[in-house]
Amino acid sequence: MALTKCRECGEQISSSAKACPSCGKPAPKGFLGGGCNKGCALVLLVVFAFAYVAGPSGNRSPAPTPPPPSQRQQPKQPASLGYKLASIDAGRRLPANDPAIGKYESLLRELAGLYAENDAAISDITVKSRDILREKGVEQKLLPMMEAMAAVMRPHKAENQKYAEYLAAYATLRSKGKSHEEAVAGVSAVLDALIGK
C-alpha cells in the first residue's frame, strides 16, 4: 500500500483508505480522483501511445504524388522473335530500333507463309540448326540461312512443305564441308526434283 496526501487536510493516508482518518473526507476514487479506474488509465495510455507512434500531425509529410504518365515506367513488352534472332546473330542485345530486327521479322513472316511451320517454330528450328552446325565446327549466321530457305521455296509455291526438313538438308550439306552457296544449291536441287519447277 502506498501513502498519499489527503486533498482536504494534507495528512498522509493509505491509498486504499475509503476516507481520511483525520478529517473524514472521502478519498478520491481511482486514478485522477474522478471515479476513473484502471480501465480508464489503460485507454488513456493506449491513446497517448498511438499519438506518439503516429507522430504529431503537423510534422507529417504529404503522400508522394505519382509521376506524370510520360515519366511512369511502362511495363516491358515481350521481345519480338525478330529482336531475339537479331540479338542472337549479333551476339549481344540490340537496341530496340536496330534496323536488323525488321529484316528478321519480315523474313519470319515470309517463311511462315511459305512453309507449314509458324514463325515461332521457324525461329526455334533456325537457332537449333545453327547450334548443331557450331557443334560440328561450322560457323553460320541465322539471317543467311533464313534468306536461303526463303529463296529456295519462293519459286515453287508448294504447300505443306516443312521448313525443318529443308533446313536439315542444308545443315547436313554444310556439316559435310559444303559452302553456304553449295548447300543452298543442293537444297534447291532436291526441291526441284521433288516438286519440279
Sine and cosine of phi, psi and omega as CSV:
sin_phi,cos_phi,sin_psi,cos_psi,sin_omega,cos_omega
0.00,0.00,0.69,-0.73,0.00,-1.00
-0.98,-0.20,0.42,-0.91,0.04,-1.00
-0.99,-0.15,0.58,-0.81,0.07,-1.00
-0.66,-0.75,0.22,-0.98,-0.01,-1.00
-1.00,-0.02,0.63,-0.78,0.10,-1.00
-0.94,0.33,0.67,-0.74,-0.05,-1.00
-0.96,0.27,-0.36,0.93,-0.06,-1.00
-1.00,0.03,-0.82,0.57,-0.10,-0.99
-0.96,-0.29,-0.24,0.97,0.04,-1.00
1.00,0.08,0.02,1.00,0.01,-1.00
-0.96,0.29,0.44,-0.90,0.06,-1.00
-0.97,0.25,0.78,-0.62,0.06,-1.00
-0.71,-0.70,0.32,-0.95,0.04,-1.00
-0.94,0.34,0.61,-0.79,0.01,-1.00
-0.93,0.37,-0.30,0.95,0.02,-1.00
-0.99,-0.10,-0.04,1.00,-0.01,-1.00
-0.94,0.34,0.61,-0.79,-0.01,-1.00
-0.99,0.14,-0.39,0.92,0.01,-1.00
-0.46,-0.89,0.36,-0.93,0.01,-1.00
-0.95,0.30,0.81,-0.59,0.01,-1.00
-0.92,0.38,-0.36,0.93,-0.04,-1.00
-0.99,0.12,-0.79,0.61,-0.13,-0.99
-0.95,-0.32,-0.22,0.98,0.03,-1.00
1.00,0.10,-0.02,1.00,0.01,-1.00
-0.91,0.42,0.73,-0.68,0.05,-1.00
-0.89,0.45,0.62,-0.78,0.00,-1.00
-0.95,0.30,0.52,-0.85,0.04,-1.00
-0.88,0.47,0.55,-0.83,-0.03,-1.00
-1.00,-0.03,0.89,-0.45,0.12,-0.99
0.93,0.38,-0.26,-0.97,-0.08,-1.00
-0.91,0.42,0.72,-0.70,0.04,-1.00
0.91,0.40,0.11,0.99,0.12,-0.99
0.95,0.31,0.13,0.99,-0.05,-1.00
-0.95,-0.30,0.46,0.89,0.00,-1.00
0.99,0.17,0.15,0.99,0.00,-1.00
-0.99,0.13,0.69,-0.72,-0.01,-1.00
-0.95,-0.30,-0.29,-0.96,-0.04,-1.00
-0.89,0.45,-0.53,0.85,0.02,-1.00
-0.88,0.47,-0.67,0.74,0.04,-1.00
-0.89,0.46,-0.70,0.71,-0.02,-1.00
-0.88,0.47,-0.64,0.77,0.00,-1.00
-0.91,0.42,-0.68,0.74,0.01,-1.00
-0.89,0.46,-0.71,0.70,0.02,-1.00
-0.88,0.47,-0.65,0.76,0.01,-1.00
-0.89,0.46,-0.68,0.73,0.02,-1.00
-0.90,0.44,-0.68,0.73,0.01,-1.00
-0.88,0.48,-0.71,0.70,0.01,-1.00
-0.92,0.40,-0.63,0.78,0.02,-1.00
-0.90,0.44,-0.69,0.73,0.03,-1.00
-0.88,0.47,-0.69,0.73,0.01,-1.00
-0.89,0.46,-0.61,0.79,0.00,-1.00
-0.92,0.39,-0.71,0.70,-0.02,-1.00
-0.91,0.41,-0.69,0.73,-0.02,-1.00
-0.93,0.36,-0.42,0.91,0.00,-1.00
0.99,0.12,0.34,-0.94,0.01,-1.00
-0.91,0.42,0.63,-0.78,-0.08,-1.00
-0.91,0.42,-0.42,0.91,-0.01,-1.00
-0.95,0.30,-0.37,0.93,-0.06,-1.00
-0.99,-0.13,-0.02,1.00,-0.03,-1.00
-0.95,0.30,0.70,-0.71,0.05,-1.00
-1.00,0.09,0.56,-0.83,-0.01,-1.00
-0.92,0.39,0.42,-0.91,0.03,-1.00
-0.88,0.47,0.65,-0.76,-0.02,-1.00
-0.90,0.44,0.61,-0.79,0.03,-1.00
-1.00,0.07,0.64,-0.77,0.00,-1.00
-0.93,0.38,0.49,-0.87,0.00,-1.00
-0.92,0.39,0.40,-0.92,0.04,-1.00
-0.89,0.46,0.40,-0.92,-0.06,-1.00
-0.80,0.60,-0.54,0.84,-0.02,-1.00
-0.93,0.37,-0.36,0.93,-0.03,-1.00
-0.97,-0.24,-0.08,1.00,0.01,-1.00
-0.95,0.31,0.58,-0.82,0.02,-1.00
-0.96,0.27,0.85,-0.53,0.00,-1.00
-0.99,0.17,0.57,-0.82,0.06,-1.00
-0.89,0.46,0.64,-0.77,-0.05,-1.00
-0.95,0.31,0.72,-0.70,0.08,-1.00
-0.99,0.13,0.58,-0.81,0.05,-1.00
-0.89,0.46,0.61,-0.80,-0.02,-1.00
-0.91,0.41,0.64,-0.77,0.01,-1.00
-0.95,0.32,0.33,-0.95,0.05,-1.00
-0.89,0.46,-0.61,0.79,0.04,-1.00
-0.87,0.49,-0.67,0.75,0.03,-1.00
-0.89,0.46,-0.71,0.71,-0.02,-1.00
-0.89,0.46,-0.71,0.70,0.00,-1.00
-0.90,0.44,-0.69,0.72,0.00,-1.00
-0.89,0.46,-0.64,0.77,0.01,-1.00
-0.93,0.37,-0.63,0.77,0.04,-1.00
-0.89,0.46,-0.72,0.69,-0.01,-1.00
-0.89,0.45,-0.61,0.79,-0.01,-1.00
-0.98,0.22,-0.32,0.95,-0.02,-1.00
0.98,0.21,0.27,0.96,0.02,-1.00
-0.32,-0.95,0.23,-0.97,0.06,-1.00
-0.96,0.28,0.76,-0.65,-0.01,-1.00
-0.99,-0.11,0.42,-0.91,0.13,-0.99
-0.90,0.44,0.50,-0.87,-0.09,-1.00
-0.88,0.48,-0.37,0.93,-0.03,-1.00
-0.98,-0.18,0.25,0.97,-0.01,-1.00
-0.89,0.45,0.74,-0.67,-0.04,-1.00
-0.90,0.44,-0.41,0.91,0.00,-1.00
-0.89,0.46,-0.51,0.86,-0.04,-1.00
-0.86,0.50,-0.68,0.73,0.02,-1.00
-0.87,0.49,-0.61,0.79,0.03,-1.00
-0.88,0.47,-0.71,0.70,-0.01,-1.00
-0.91,0.42,-0.68,0.73,-0.01,-1.00
-0.90,0.44,-0.67,0.74,0.02,-1.00
-0.89,0.45,-0.70,0.71,0.02,-1.00
-0.90,0.44,-0.64,0.77,0.03,-1.00
-0.87,0.49,-0.68,0.73,0.03,-1.00
-0.89,0.46,-0.69,0.72,-0.01,-1.00
-0.90,0.43,-0.73,0.69,-0.02,-1.00
-0.89,0.45,-0.61,0.79,0.04,-1.00
-0.91,0.42,-0.46,0.89,0.07,-1.00
-0.99,0.17,-0.46,0.89,-0.04,-1.00
-1.00,0.04,-0.52,0.85,-0.10,-1.00
-0.91,-0.42,0.16,-0.99,-0.05,-1.00
-0.96,0.26,-0.44,0.90,-0.06,-1.00
-0.98,0.20,0.38,-0.92,0.09,-1.00
-1.00,0.06,0.09,-1.00,-0.09,-1.00
-0.88,0.47,-0.58,0.82,0.01,-1.00
-0.92,0.38,-0.68,0.73,0.02,-1.00
-0.91,0.42,-0.67,0.75,0.02,-1.00
-0.87,0.49,-0.67,0.74,0.03,-1.00
-0.87,0.49,-0.76,0.65,-0.02,-1.00
-0.89,0.46,-0.71,0.70,-0.02,-1.00
-0.88,0.48,-0.66,0.75,-0.01,-1.00
-0.90,0.44,-0.72,0.69,-0.01,-1.00
-0.91,0.42,-0.67,0.74,0.01,-1.00
-0.90,0.44,-0.64,0.77,0.03,-1.00
-0.90,0.44,-0.67,0.74,0.04,-1.00
-0.88,0.48,-0.66,0.75,0.01,-1.00
-0.91,0.43,-0.64,0.77,0.04,-1.00
-0.90,0.44,-0.68,0.73,0.04,-1.00
-0.88,0.48,-0.66,0.75,0.02,-1.00
-0.87,0.49,-0.67,0.74,0.02,-1.00
-0.87,0.49,-0.47,0.88,-0.01,-1.00
-1.00,-0.06,0.14,0.99,0.07,-1.00
1.00,0.08,0.26,0.96,0.00,-1.00
-0.95,-0.31,0.88,-0.48,0.05,-1.00
-1.00,0.00,0.81,-0.59,-0.01,-1.00
-0.55,-0.83,0.76,-0.65,0.06,-1.00
-0.97,0.23,0.40,-0.92,-0.01,-1.00
-0.94,0.33,-0.69,0.72,-0.11,-0.99
-0.84,0.54,-0.74,0.67,0.02,-1.00
-0.89,0.46,-0.57,0.82,0.04,-1.00
-0.90,0.43,-0.71,0.71,-0.02,-1.00
-0.91,0.41,-0.68,0.74,0.03,-1.00
-0.88,0.48,-0.65,0.76,0.00,-1.00
-0.90,0.43,-0.67,0.74,-0.01,-1.00
-0.93,0.38,-0.51,0.86,0.09,-1.00
-0.95,0.31,-0.67,0.74,-0.05,-1.00
-0.90,0.43,-0.62,0.79,-0.04,-1.00
-0.96,0.27,-0.47,0.88,-0.05,-1.00
-1.00,-0.03,-0.44,0.90,-0.06,-1.00
-0.76,0.65,-0.77,0.64,-0.08,-1.00
-0.93,0.36,-0.32,0.95,-0.14,-0.99
-1.00,-0.02,-0.52,0.85,-0.01,-1.00
0.74,0.67,0.61,0.79,0.00,-1.00
-0.99,0.14,0.56,-0.83,-0.02,-1.00
-1.00,-0.08,0.41,-0.91,0.08,-1.00
0.85,0.53,0.50,0.86,0.08,-1.00
-1.00,0.09,0.62,-0.78,-0.06,-1.00
-1.00,-0.08,0.88,-0.47,0.06,-1.00
-0.83,0.56,-0.68,0.73,-0.05,-1.00
-0.85,0.53,-0.62,0.78,-0.03,-1.00
-0.93,0.36,-0.68,0.73,-0.02,-1.00
-0.95,0.32,-0.59,0.81,0.04,-1.00
-0.94,0.34,-0.55,0.83,0.07,-1.00
-0.90,0.43,-0.64,0.77,0.05,-1.00
-0.89,0.45,-0.68,0.73,0.04,-1.00
-0.86,0.50,-0.76,0.66,-0.03,-1.00
-0.89,0.45,-0.60,0.80,0.03,-1.00
-0.89,0.46,-0.73,0.69,0.02,-1.00
-0.89,0.46,-0.65,0.76,0.01,-1.00
-0.91,0.41,-0.65,0.76,-0.03,-1.00
-0.95,0.32,-0.30,0.95,0.05,-1.00
-1.00,-0.01,0.18,0.98,0.11,-0.99
0.98,-0.18,0.00,1.00,0.02,-1.00
-0.96,0.27,0.53,-0.85,0.07,-1.00
-0.96,0.28,0.15,-0.99,0.03,-1.00
-0.84,0.55,-0.75,0.66,-0.04,-1.00
-0.90,0.44,-0.66,0.75,0.02,-1.00
-0.91,0.42,-0.64,0.77,0.01,-1.00
-0.91,0.41,-0.66,0.76,0.03,-1.00
-0.90,0.44,-0.68,0.73,0.03,-1.00
-0.89,0.46,-0.62,0.79,0.02,-1.00
-0.91,0.41,-0.68,0.73,0.02,-1.00
-0.91,0.41,-0.65,0.76,0.01,-1.00
-0.89,0.45,-0.64,0.77,0.01,-1.00
-0.91,0.41,-0.65,0.76,0.04,-1.00
-0.89,0.45,-0.70,0.72,0.01,-1.00
-0.89,0.46,-0.67,0.74,0.03,-1.00
-0.88,0.48,-0.66,0.75,-0.02,-1.00
-0.93,0.37,-0.61,0.80,-0.02,-1.00
-0.97,0.24,-0.69,0.72,-0.13,-0.99
-0.96,-0.27,-0.57,0.82,-0.10,-0.99
0.99,0.13,0.25,-0.97,-0.04,-1.00
-1.00,0.01,0.00,0.00,0.00,0.00
